């Protein structure tokens, strides 16, 4: 799509297109399926680009509300948007090195199966990585809401995230010594079969363990509730 065609579909001015003039409310160009180079707006509300499948280099919007890129399947290096609320990247399958967006709300990366080393970010809300199968060494992050790692089966040494909401690790079958995350609500380890000595996570809600073995003794622990002080 050319820049002039984009102007016709969105009614933007050239200054708004380049981010020199702020767009006060939402921008929802529903019929737009591609973004011309140079588009990098400042949007006070939501920016909805749910039909766009790829984004050009240099696209780094500043969005006060949600940024919806749910159909985008790949992102270029240097893509670092600033998003006040949710960032939807549900169709993205891989992350380039250096990807480190600023997200005040939740970040949804539920189709991503692997992440590069050095991918450590701070997310104000939830972080959805439901298809991720492997956590690289050195992956530690701070999440204000819940962290969804539903498909991860093992945890590397040194992985100790700080999670304000739930930490979902329902497919993990083994955890290393020293794994003691800080979790504001529930910690779900539904597939755990044993607990290493010294396992003592800080959990504000409930700790879910099923069919565990501890010091050669077998037990079924469904819910271990820790009352908030």
Helices and strands as residue ranges (DSSP letters): H 3-10, H 14-18, E 42-43, E 47-48, E 62-63, E 67-68, E 82-83, E 87-88, E 102-103, E 107-108, E 122-123, E 127-128, E 142-143, E 147-148, E 162-163, E 167-168, E 182-183, E 187-189, E 202-203, E 206-209, E 212-214, E 217-219, E 224-225
